[in-house]
Structure formats: structure tokens, C-alpha cells
């Protein structure tokens, strides 16, 4: 049996291979599907749901759904884009995201998606939770007010033995991503910088480098997220 299959995304026919996910195929074909929790090479868990697409009138997450021969996918539609916008709004109101004062402003994927989907005043009431800032580590600062619980740090930051530096603590509204205090003491500069880079928001900050790149020269300030892709 041939490994090649044909799918359709927003009317565009694509020849691809079995075993890939929809978001992977989309990226290979320069089609934009927004993601936050997805990270290339890391375990896929569909935490944020912002990559939701529609197949046969069913909502599904494109980061965990494998392509199937003959699959017809809706991606760039007013309905789906409004769902994505509502997810962004929910993330903003469930944390204290004050972009002008954030070290990650201009490099933040959540902020960039808010601009792309033209978020103005969120349709949901602000929660304004009171969360602590953990500055106990010598390498990083963990700003819990900005965390969106995407799990990217949990999935991608580990030592040579595979032990993870970050983990979930508590449940429900008290859920937080925390740094293991013991492992944190041996965290290298390389790992600390990688943790900041992999975080899609400003929740993990490598000490004293937050404003290393001047405002106006940052990643999404001159090239909006997804501007080089279709959709």
C-alpha cells in the first residue's frame, strides 16, 4: 500500500504521507494554523486547543489528529477564527498579561496571535488572579501571572537523564507550573536560556536578559506571526 495520501485544506489539494498530523502537513505546505502548546519534536497533548480545525462538521485539534486519505479540512473560516480569538481572550483574562511592561513583548506568541486575530476588549470578565512570582532560582524567574499552562517547558526542558525541570502543581484554578527546587539548583545557563526561548509567553525569564533586544526590533514587531504563510 502506498504511503502517499491526498487531503484537502480549505480547498487546496495536498499530497502527503501517512502518520503525520494535520498541523505538520499544514506547515510543510506553508499553511498557517495557530499553535501555542505545540512544539516541534515534543509530545503532543492538545492543551491550548487553539489549533482547532473542522472535519466533517466536527471540531478537532490539528496537532493531535493524523491525516487520513481523502480528508477535507476547514481551517481559515470566520467560525474557527472566532473560536481561536475567544481562546486568546480567555488566556488574557485568566492571567495578568500587561504587555507594555513584559520583557517578552514583541517576542510573545500569545501577544502576536492577539494582534493577528484583532483582539480588542475581551468578551469575558477579567479574573485578575493573585499569583506569586518565584525569584528564588539563580538562573530564571518564574512569573506565574503570565503562565498559560501550555506544558512546553514541561515537555522540552529536561536533563541528560530525561528528568524534567518543570511540573504541574495543584489543580483547577490553583494549577501552576513550577520549577523543581532540587533540579533548579543545578540548572545551567544553556538550559535556563532554552526554557525562556521555548516558553511562548513571558512566564520564564532568564535573569537580566529580558530587554536584550530593543523594543521595535523583536521577532513579531516587524513580521507578524504567520505572515509568511497562507491562511
N, C-alpha and C positions, 0 to 999 in steps of 0.2 A: 504494500500500500504506500502510495506517495506521501511524503511528509509535508508537501505543499498543500495549502488550502486557500480559499478565497473568502474574504469578508468584505463588508461594505461599511464605511463610516461616513455618515452624512452624505450619502450618495456617491462617495468615492470608492471605487473598487480597489482592493489591495490584495496582492499575493503575498502570503507569509507562511510561517511554519507552525506546525502543531507544538503545543507545550508552552507557548508564550502567552503572556497576559495581554489584555486589551491596551493597557497604558504603555506597555513596552512596544507593541506594534505601532501604536499611535506616534510615539516619539521617533521611532525608526523612519516614519513616513512624514515627519515634520507637521504633525497634527497636535495641537495643544489641548491637553486635558489637565486641569489644575490638580495639584497634589500638595499635601503638607506632610503626612506621616510616611508616605512612600519614600524610600531611599534606595538607590541602585545597589544591588548586591545584598541588601538586608532582608530579613524575614518580613513577609507581607502580612499585615494584620487588619487593614481597613479601619484604623482608629478614627480618622477625621471625617470620612465619608464625602469629602469634597470632590472626589474623582467620580462621583455617581454618574452613570450613563443610563440609557434606556434601551432594552432589548425586548422586542415583542410585548411592548407596553408594561414591562417590568423594570423597576429601578434596581440597578446592581452596581457594585463597586468595580471600577475598571482595573484597579491594582491587584485584585484577587481573582478576577474572572478570566479563565483561559479562553482563547479564541477557538471557535468551532467552525467548521466548513459551512459556508452559506449564511453565517451570522450577519444580521443587519443591525447596525448600531446608530442610535441617535446620540449626538454629543453636544453640538453647538446649537441649542434651541432656547427660546425665551424661557420655557418652563424649567429646564435644567439649570440655566444660568441664574434664575431667581432662587432656586434651591441652594446653589453654591453661594450666592450672595447672602442668603439667610444664615448659612453655616458660618460665614465670616463674621456676620453681625453677632451671632451667638458667642463666638470666641472673644470678640471685643468686649461684650457686656459682662462676660463671666470672669474677666480679669481686669487689671488696671493698666491698660495699654495707652500710655501717654506718649505718642510718637515723637514730639519735638524734643523731649528730654531723654529719649532712649539711645543708648550707644549703638544699637544695631539699626537705627533709622537709615533707610537707603539701601541696607543690605538684608532687610527683613522680608521674608516671603509672605507672611501674613499681611503686612502693610502693602506690599506690591500687589497682592491679589485684591485687597480692598480698593486700591486705585483702579485696577483692571475692571472690576465689577461695579465701579462707581458707587461705593458705599458712602452715604452721607450720614444722616441720623439713623441709627439702628431702630428697627421696628419693635425691639424688645426693651424692657426696662433694665437699667443698669443694676448690677448686683453689688458692685464695689466690695468684694470680699476683703477681709483683712488677713493678708498672708505675710509671713516673715521673709526677710532676706537673709540667707545664710552666707555670711562672710568669714566663716571660721577656717576655711581652707586657704593655704598659702598661694595656690595657683589660680583658683577660679572663685567667682562669686555666683551663687545660685539665687536668681531673682524669681521667687515663686509667683509674684504678681503677674508675670508675663508668660508663664508656662502654659502650654495648650495641651499637655499630656499626649503628645503625638508618639512618644516612645522612641524617637530616633536616637536619642542619647543612650537609652537602654539597649537598643538593638545593635548599635555600632561602636560603642566605646567599651572595650574590654582589654585585658592584659594578654600576655603571651600564652597563658594557661586557659584562656577563654572565660575568665571571671569578669563579671560585669561591674563597672564602677557605679552605675546608677540603677535605681529600682523604685517601684511604686511603694508608697507608704499610705496607710489608711484607705478609706473607701468613700464612695459617694461625693458629697460636696467637700469633704475634707481630704480628698485624694491629692497627693503631691508626689512629684518625682524628686527623690533625694539622692545625694551622693553618699556612698558607703564611707563612713568616717575612717575606718581602718585602711581601706584601699586608697582613700583620698590622700593619706599621708605619704604615699609612695608615687603619687601621680607625677609623671614627667611633664615638662613644658610642651613636648610634642603632643602628648595625649590631651593636655588641657586646651591647646590651640585647636586640635581636631574636634573636641567637644563643642567649642564655641562655633566653629565653622559648620558643623553638622546640625546644630540647633537652628530651626527655621525662624525663630524669633530672638528676642534679646534676653532669654532666660538664663543662659550660661555665658558668662563673661570672663575671658582671660584677663587677669588683672593688668591694669594700666595700659591696655592697648585698644580700648573701646573707640577712641576717636583718632586712631592711627591714620585712617583715610579721611581726608576732609569732606565735610558736607558739600554736596554738589559734584563729587567725583566718585560716588559709590555705585554699586552694581546696578540697582534698579532705577537710579535717578536719570540716567541718560538712555537706558534701554529697558523699557517697561517689560515686566515678566511676560513671556510668551509672545513678544512682539515679532520674533523671528520665525514663528510657527503659524500655521493656518488654524482657524477655529477660534 
